Amino acid sequence: MELKTKIKEYRAKHNIKQEELASLVGVRRETIGKLENGKYNPSLKLAMDIAKVFNTTVEQLFAFYD
């Protein structure tokens, strides 16, 4: 399965840097980078925390493809 995210798009829309998002959700900047590149599968809590920052749903931010 491959993870696709729209985190980078949402960050650009909200003018938030990786470092800022990482700080808001309690992870390292590298984790945000790995998420954006599909190299890391987030925990449900992390996915929900990121969605909350952008006032959207987990389903809008993340999708898995076979």
SVG drawing of the C-alpha trace seen along z (x, -y; Angstrom):
<svg xmlns="http://www.w3.org/2000/svg" viewBox="-13 -32 27 35">
<polyline fill="none" stroke="black" stroke-width="0.4" points="0.0,0.0 1.1,-3.5 0.3,-6.5 -0.6,-9.8 -1.0,-13.0 -2.0,-16.6 -0.1,-17.9 2.2,-19.9 -0.7,-21.5 -2.4,-22.4 0.8,-23.8 1.2,-26.1 -2.4,-27.2 -2.1,-28.1 1.5,-29.4 2.8,-27.0 6.4,-25.7 7.3,-22.1 8.9,-23.2 5.8,-25.0 3.5,-22.1 5.8,-19.7 5.8,-21.9 2.0,-22.2 1.5,-18.4 4.5,-17.4 6.8,-15.7 10.1,-16.5 10.3,-18.3 11.8,-15.2 8.6,-13.3 6.5,-15.9 8.9,-15.6 8.6,-11.8 4.8,-12.1 4.8,-14.4 7.0,-12.0 4.9,-8.9 7.8,-7.4 6.0,-7.3 2.5,-6.1 1.2,-8.3 -0.6,-7.1 -4.3,-7.8 -3.6,-10.4 -1.0,-12.2 -3.2,-12.1 -6.1,-13.6 -3.8,-16.2 -2.6,-17.4 -6.2,-17.4 -7.2,-19.6 -4.5,-22.1 -5.9,-22.6 -9.5,-22.4 -10.2,-19.4 -10.7,-15.7 -8.1,-12.9 -9.8,-11.6 -9.1,-14.9 -5.4,-14.7 -4.5,-11.0 -5.3,-8.2 -3.9,-4.7 -3.6,-3.1 -2.7,0.5"/>
</svg>
